[in-house]
Amino acid sequence: MPRFFVTSEGFSENAVTLKGSDVNHIRTVLRMKPGDRIEVIDPQGFQYEVVLAEVDRDCVRGEILSRIEMETESPVNIWMGQALIKGNAFDLLVRKATELGVHSIGALRTQRCVARLAKEAERYRTQRWQRIAEEASKQCGRSRIPQVNPSVLSLEAFCQQSADCDLKLVFWEGENTTRLQDVSAPDSVSSIACLTGPEGGWAAEEISFLKEQEFQTVSLGPRLLKADSVSLIILSLLQHRWGDL
């Protein structure tokens, strides 16, 4: 059954209204008609079975048949900061990170980034990544869409946004001792900020700054891993230890 995310404003008593790109998807892609059924997710993570009542050019209206509370979100909120990487690799990263239950995604501008975005391209790319996160959330059955930061962040900005996280980790190729199992963590971890560098790695002054912000440096072993796969490995490990994998 097709699934759609709808804001609180789209709900009224026993009814729901869909607007925007969802309307075109329902009308012209899925070719749905009154009487067909869809699933709708609200911002609180409730899932509704809806029977379509009107399929118009500008909006789709449906009647709510049932409501259940979904339990597909991870018990740990992971704030992922990933330095920009070359090509379209960030697109796939957003999709797979969404499947792995990430809470939010921030693209980072770091000293050794090979990839660069012009200011006029930045808004387009971040909006694209948000759409990818929404599509992936529908496909993998999540009840919430990860938030992609609407601009490329500096390290300082990411640290400010994630200042209240229970655990802060930076995965660094220069760390030779501390593995994830060695990390000093509180008894209860409900939020984690994790950082991954670019193809060129972290600069020494960036690591010094992050340590001042209470980030712990962590090793991923003796082999060098590609920048476009490191974050997915990290998310899997974090979800296995503190989440629901």
ZAKOLZA-751023 format. One record per residue (C-alpha): y, z, x; residue number from 1; residue in three letters. Coordinates in steps of 0.02 Angstrom, whole numbers, plus 32768, in hexadecimal, padded with zeros to 4 digits. Each point is the difference from the previous one (the first is absolute). Last residue first. Example, Ala and Ser with C-alpha at 12.3 -4.5 7.8 and 13.67 -1.06 7.14 Angstrom:
2
<y->7FCB&z->8165&x->82AC&seq->2&type->ser>
<y->7F54&z->8021&x->7FBB&seq->1&type->ala>
//
This chain:
245
<y->7F45&z->82F9&x->83F0&seq->245&type->leu>
<y->8066&z->8076&x->7F93&seq->244&type->asp>
<y->808A&z->8048&x->806C&seq->243&type->gly>
<y->800D&z->807C&x->8090&seq->242&type->trp>
<y->7F7E&z->7FCB&x->8080&seq->241&type->arg>
<y->7FC1&z->7F5A&x->7FB9&seq->240&type->his>
<y->80AB&z->7FD0&x->7FBE&seq->239&type->gln>
<y->804C&z->801E&x->80AB&seq->238&type->leu>
<y->7F79&z->7F9A&x->8058&seq->237&type->leu>
<y->800F&z->7F6E&x->7F86&seq->236&type->ser>
<y->80BE&z->8003&x->800C&seq->235&type->leu>
<y->7FF6&z->7FFC&x->80BF&seq->234&type->ile>
<y->7F89&z->7F6D&x->8002&seq->233&type->ile>
<y->8072&z->7FA2&x->7F88&seq->232&type->leu>
<y->8097&z->802A&x->806C&seq->231&type->ser>
<y->7FAC&z->7FBF&x->809D&seq->230&type->val>
<y->7FCE&z->7F56&x->7FB9&seq->229&type->ser>
<y->80A0&z->7F99&x->800F&seq->228&type->asp>
<y->8031&z->8051&x->80A6&seq->227&type->ala>
<y->7F5F&z->7FCC&x->8054&seq->226&type->lys>
<y->7F99&z->808B&x->804C&seq->225&type->leu>
<y->7FF3&z->802A&x->80B8&seq->224&type->leu>
<y->7F5F&z->805B&x->802A&seq->223&type->arg>
<y->7FF9&z->80AF&x->8048&seq->222&type->pro>
<y->800C&z->8064&x->7F5F&seq->221&type->gly>
<y->8077&z->800B&x->7F6D&seq->220&type->leu>
<y->8071&z->807F&x->8054&seq->219&type->ser>
<y->8079&z->8075&x->7FA8&seq->218&type->val>
<y->80B2&z->803A&x->8026&seq->217&type->thr>
<y->803D&z->808E&x->7F8F&seq->216&type->gln>
<y->80A4&z->7FE6&x->7FA5&seq->215&type->phe>
<y->8070&z->809A&x->7FF8&seq->214&type->glu>
<y->80A7&z->7FA1&x->7FFD&seq->213&type->gln>
<y->801A&z->802A&x->80B9&seq->212&type->glu>
<y->7F57&z->7FAE&x->8020&seq->211&type->lys>
<y->8042&z->7F66&x->7FA8&seq->210&type->leu>
<y->8097&z->7FF7&x->8074&seq->209&type->phe>
<y->7F95&z->800D&x->809C&seq->208&type->ser>
<y->7F8B&z->7F79&x->7FBB&seq->207&type->ile>
<y->8095&z->7F8E&x->7FE1&seq->206&type->glu>
<y->8043&z->8023&x->80AF&seq->205&type->glu>
<y->7F5A&z->7FC9&x->804C&seq->204&type->ala>
<y->8002&z->7F5A&x->7FA3&seq->203&type->ala>
<y->7F74&z->7FE6&x->7F83&seq->202&type->trp>
<y->7F8A&z->7F6B&x->8009&seq->201&type->gly>
<y->8025&z->7F48&x->801F&seq->200&type->gly>
<y->7F9F&z->7FC2&x->7F6A&seq->199&type->glu>
<y->805F&z->807A&x->7F93&seq->198&type->pro>
<y->7FE8&z->80BB&x->7FE2&seq->197&type->gly>
<y->7FA6&z->8067&x->7F7D&seq->196&type->thr>
<y->8046&z->809B&x->7FAD&seq->195&type->leu>
<y->7FB0&z->807B&x->7F88&seq->194&type->cys>
<y->8054&z->8079&x->7F89&seq->193&type->ala>
<y->7F82&z->806B&x->7FA2&seq->192&type->ile>
<y->800C&z->805B&x->7F59&seq->191&type->ser>
<y->7F8B&z->8077&x->7FA4&seq->190&type->ser>
<y->7FB5&z->805C&x->8094&seq->189&type->val>
<y->7FBF&z->80B1&x->7FE4&seq->188&type->ser>
<y->7FC3&z->8069&x->8091&seq->187&type->asp>
<y->808D&z->7FBE&x->806D&seq->186&type->pro>
<y->7FD6&z->7F80&x->8088&seq->185&type->ala>
<y->7FF1&z->8003&x->80BD&seq->184&type->ser>
<y->7FB1&z->7F5B&x->802E&seq->183&type->val>
<y->7F60&z->8005&x->8066&seq->182&type->asp>
<y->7F96&z->7FA0&x->7F82&seq->181&type->gln>
<y->8082&z->7F75&x->8003&seq->180&type->leu>
<y->7FEF&z->7FEC&x->80BC&seq->179&type->arg>
<y->806E&z->8057&x->8080&seq->178&type->thr>
<y->7FDE&z->7FDC&x->80B7&seq->177&type->thr>
<y->8035&z->7F53&x->803B&seq->176&type->asn>
<y->80A3&z->7FE2&x->7FA3&seq->175&type->glu>
<y->8058&z->7F68&x->804A&seq->174&type->gly>
<y->7FBF&z->7F89&x->7F7A&seq->173&type->glu>
<y->805D&z->8065&x->7F7E&seq->172&type->trp>
<y->7FD8&z->802A&x->7F4C&seq->171&type->phe>
<y->8090&z->8069&x->7FBE&seq->170&type->val>
<y->7FD2&z->808D&x->7F8B&seq->169&type->leu>
<y->8063&z->8073&x->7F8D&seq->168&type->lys>
<y->7FA9&z->807D&x->7F8E&seq->167&type->leu>
<y->8041&z->8064&x->7F6C&seq->166&type->asp>
<y->8084&z->7F7D&x->7FD6&seq->165&type->cys>
<y->80B0&z->8044&x->7FDF&seq->164&type->asp>
<y->805C&z->7F94&x->807F&seq->163&type->ala>
<y->7FB3&z->7F5D&x->7FC2&seq->162&type->ser>
<y->80A3&z->7FAC&x->7FCA&seq->161&type->gln>
<y->8062&z->8045&x->8093&seq->160&type->gln>
<y->7F79&z->7FCB&x->807C&seq->159&type->cys>
<y->7FFF&z->7F51&x->7FB7&seq->158&type->phe>
<y->80BD&z->7FF4&x->8012&seq->157&type->ala>
<y->7FFB&z->8038&x->80B7&seq->156&type->glu>
<y->7F76&z->7F85&x->8028&seq->155&type->leu>
<y->806E&z->7F75&x->7FBD&seq->154&type->ser>
<y->7FCF&z->7FB5&x->7F5B&seq->153&type->leu>
<y->7FED&z->7F4F&x->7FBC&seq->152&type->val>
<y->8048&z->8001&x->7F50&seq->151&type->ser>
<y->7FBF&z->8012&x->7F4E&seq->150&type->pro>
<y->7F7D&z->8081&x->8034&seq->149&type->asn>
<y->7F5A&z->7FCF&x->7FB3&seq->148&type->val>
<y->7FCD&z->807F&x->7F7B&seq->147&type->gln>
<y->7F47&z->8005&x->7FDC&seq->146&type->pro>
<y->7FD5&z->7FD0&x->7F4C&seq->145&type->ile>
<y->7FAD&z->8085&x->7F97&seq->144&type->arg>
<y->7F63&z->8009&x->7F94&seq->143&type->ser>
<y->7F96&z->7F9E&x->807A&seq->142&type->arg>
<y->7F77&z->7F8D&x->7FC2&seq->141&type->gly>
<y->7FE6&z->7F91&x->8099&seq->140&type->cys>
<y->8044&z->7F61&x->7FB3&seq->139&type->gln>
<y->8096&z->804C&x->7FA9&seq->138&type->lys>
<y->8034&z->8062&x->809A&seq->137&type->ser>
<y->7FEC&z->7F63&x->806B&seq->136&type->ala>
<y->8077&z->7FA0&x->7F90&seq->135&type->glu>
<y->8080&z->808D&x->8006&seq->134&type->glu>
<y->7FF3&z->8011&x->80BD&seq->133&type->ala>
<y->8016&z->7F43&x->8012&seq->132&type->ile>
<y->809B&z->8008&x->7F93&seq->131&type->arg>
<y->8047&z->808A&x->806F&seq->130&type->gln>
<y->7FDA&z->7F98&x->809B&seq->129&type->trp>
<y->805E&z->7F6D&x->7FB6&seq->128&type->arg>
<y->8096&z->806F&x->7FDB&seq->127&type->gln>
<y->7FFB&z->803D&x->80B4&seq->126&type->thr>
<y->7FF9&z->7F4C&x->803F&seq->125&type->arg>
<y->808F&z->7FBF&x->7F95&seq->124&type->tyr>
<y->8070&z->8094&x->802C&seq->123&type->arg>
<y->7FE1&z->7FEB&x->80BA&seq->122&type->glu>
<y->801B&z->7F45&x->8004&seq->121&type->ala>
<y->80BF&z->800C&x->7FF1&seq->120&type->glu>
<y->8004&z->8087&x->8086&seq->119&type->lys>
<y->7F9E&z->7F95&x->807A&seq->118&type->ala>
<y->7F53&z->8044&x->801F&seq->117&type->leu>
<y->7FB6&z->8019&x->80AD&seq->116&type->arg>
<y->7F4C&z->8000&x->803B&seq->115&type->ala>
<y->7FE1&z->802A&x->80B7&seq->114&type->val>
<y->8029&z->80B6&x->7FE1&seq->113&type->cys>
<y->8014&z->805D&x->80A4&seq->112&type->arg>
<y->8094&z->806E&x->7FD3&seq->111&type->gln>
<y->7FCC&z->8026&x->7F4E&seq->110&type->thr>
<y->8031&z->7FBD&x->7F54&seq->109&type->arg>
<y->7F8B&z->804D&x->7F83&seq->108&type->leu>
<y->7FB3&z->7FC4&x->7F5C&seq->107&type->ala>
<y->7FE8&z->8096&x->7F8D&seq->106&type->gly>
<y->7F6E&z->8011&x->7F8B&seq->105&type->ile>
<y->7FE4&z->8087&x->7F7D&seq->104&type->ser>
<y->7F6E&z->805D&x->7FB2&seq->103&type->his>
<y->7F6F&z->7FA6&x->8055&seq->102&type->val>
<y->7F5F&z->7FFB&x->7F9A&seq->101&type->gly>
<y->7F8F&z->7F93&x->806B&seq->100&type->leu>
<y->8013&z->7F6D&x->7F88&seq->99&type->glu>
<y->80BD&z->800D&x->8017&seq->98&type->thr>
<y->7FE9&z->7FFF&x->80BD&seq->97&type->ala>
<y->7F99&z->7F61&x->7FEC&seq->96&type->lys>
<y->8089&z->7FA3&x->7FA2&seq->95&type->arg>
<y->808E&z->803F&x->806C&seq->94&type->val>
<y->7FA2&z->7FD1&x->80A0&seq->93&type->leu>
<y->7FDA&z->7F53&x->7FBC&seq->92&type->leu>
<y->80B9&z->7FDD&x->7FE6&seq->91&type->asp>
<y->802D&z->8052&x->80A8&seq->90&type->phe>
<y->7F94&z->7F7F&x->805A&seq->89&type->ala>
<y->806F&z->7F72&x->7FC2&seq->88&type->asn>
<y->803F&z->7FD3&x->80AC&seq->87&type->gly>
<y->801E&z->8085&x->8083&seq->86&type->lys>
<y->8003&z->80BC&x->7FE9&seq->85&type->ile>
<y->808A&z->8075&x->7FC7&seq->84&type->leu>
<y->7FE0&z->80B5&x->802F&seq->83&type->ala>
<y->7F98&z->805E&x->7F80&seq->82&type->gln>
<y->8034&z->80A4&x->7FAF&seq->81&type->gly>
<y->7F81&z->803F&x->7F81&seq->80&type->met>
<y->8027&z->8093&x->7F90&seq->79&type->trp>
<y->7F57&z->8040&x->7FC6&seq->78&type->ile>
<y->7FF9&z->806B&x->7F63&seq->77&type->asn>
<y->7F5D&z->8063&x->7FFF&seq->76&type->val>
<y->7F98&z->801E&x->7F63&seq->75&type->pro>
<y->7FE2&z->7F43&x->7FF6&seq->74&type->ser>
<y->8024&z->7FAA&x->7F5B&seq->73&type->glu>
<y->7F75&z->7FBB&x->7F92&seq->72&type->thr>
<y->7FF5&z->8087&x->7F7B&seq->71&type->glu>
<y->8041&z->7FA8&x->7F65&seq->70&type->met>
<y->8034&z->805E&x->7F64&seq->69&type->glu>
<y->7FC8&z->7FAB&x->7F60&seq->68&type->ile>
<y->805E&z->7FB0&x->7F70&seq->67&type->arg>
<y->7FC1&z->7F9D&x->7F6A&seq->66&type->ser>
<y->802D&z->7F75&x->7F86&seq->65&type->leu>
<y->80B5&z->7FE3&x->802D&seq->64&type->ile>
<y->804F&z->7F6F&x->7FA1&seq->63&type->glu>
<y->804A&z->7F6F&x->8060&seq->62&type->gly>
<y->80A1&z->7FA4&x->801E&seq->61&type->arg>
<y->801E&z->7F73&x->807B&seq->60&type->val>
<y->80AF&z->7FCB&x->8032&seq->59&type->cys>
<y->8073&z->7F6E&x->8022&seq->58&type->asp>
<y->7F9B&z->7F68&x->7FC8&seq->57&type->arg>
<y->7FA2&z->805F&x->7F7A&seq->56&type->asp>
<y->7F50&z->8046&x->7FF7&seq->55&type->val>
<y->7FFD&z->8079&x->7F6E&seq->54&type->glu>
<y->7F78&z->807D&x->7FC9&seq->53&type->ala>
<y->7F98&z->8010&x->809E&seq->52&type->leu>
<y->7F7B&z->8087&x->7FFB&seq->51&type->val>
<y->801C&z->808A&x->8080&seq->50&type->val>
<y->7F87&z->8071&x->805C&seq->49&type->glu>
<y->806A&z->807F&x->805B&seq->48&type->tyr>
<y->7FEE&z->804E&x->80AC&seq->47&type->gln>
<y->8063&z->809A&x->8031&seq->46&type->phe>
<y->8040&z->800A&x->80B3&seq->45&type->gly>
<y->80A7&z->8056&x->7FDF&seq->44&type->gln>
<y->8061&z->7F5E&x->801A&seq->43&type->pro>
<y->7F9F&z->7FAA&x->7F72&seq->42&type->asp>
<y->7F68&z->7F8F&x->8015&seq->41&type->ile>
<y->7FD6&z->7F77&x->7F81&seq->40&type->val>
<y->7F57&z->7FB1&x->7FDE&seq->39&type->glu>
<y->7FF8&z->7F5F&x->7F9C&seq->38&type->ile>
<y->7FB4&z->7FC4&x->7F5C&seq->37&type->arg>
<y->800A&z->7F5D&x->7FA0&seq->36&type->asp>
<y->802C&z->8007&x->7F47&seq->35&type->gly>
<y->80A3&z->7FA2&x->8014&seq->34&type->pro>
<y->7FE8&z->7F79&x->8085&seq->33&type->lys>
<y->7FD9&z->7FF8&x->80B8&seq->32&type->met>
<y->8015&z->7F62&x->8067&seq->31&type->arg>
<y->7FD4&z->805F&x->80A1&seq->30&type->leu>
<y->8076&z->7F99&x->806A&seq->29&type->val>
<y->807F&z->7FC2&x->7F80&seq->28&type->thr>
<y->8018&z->808E&x->7F84&seq->27&type->arg>
<y->7FC1&z->809D&x->8058&seq->26&type->ile>
<y->8042&z->7FD0&x->80AC&seq->25&type->his>
<y->80A5&z->7FC4&x->7FB8&seq->24&type->asn>
<y->8016&z->80A5&x->7FA6&seq->23&type->val>
<y->7FCE&z->8067&x->8098&seq->22&type->asp>
<y->808E&z->7FAD&x->8063&seq->21&type->ser>
<y->8085&z->805A&x->7F9A&seq->20&type->gly>
<y->7FD8&z->8062&x->7F63&seq->19&type->lys>
<y->7F74&z->8068&x->7FB6&seq->18&type->leu>
<y->8016&z->8069&x->7F63&seq->17&type->thr>
<y->7F8D&z->808F&x->7FCD&seq->16&type->val>
<y->7FD5&z->804E&x->7F59&seq->15&type->ala>
<y->7FB8&z->809F&x->7FB4&seq->14&type->asn>
<y->80AC&z->8054&x->8001&seq->13&type->glu>
<y->8069&z->7FA7&x->8080&seq->12&type->ser>
<y->7FD9&z->7FCD&x->80B2&seq->11&type->phe>
<y->8057&z->7F7C&x->806B&seq->10&type->gly>
<y->8088&z->8078&x->8038&seq->9&type->glu>
<y->7F7C&z->8068&x->805B&seq->8&type->ser>
<y->7FDE&z->7F70&x->8077&seq->7&type->thr>
<y->7F6A&z->7F8D&x->7FE9&seq->6&type->val>
<y->7F75&z->7FD6&x->807B&seq->5&type->phe>
<y->7F88&z->7F77&x->7FC6&seq->4&type->phe>
<y->7F43&z->7FEA&x->7FFE&seq->3&type->arg>
<y->7F9A&z->7F6B&x->7FC3&seq->2&type->pro>
<y->7F56&z->8030&x->7FB4&seq->1&type->met>
//
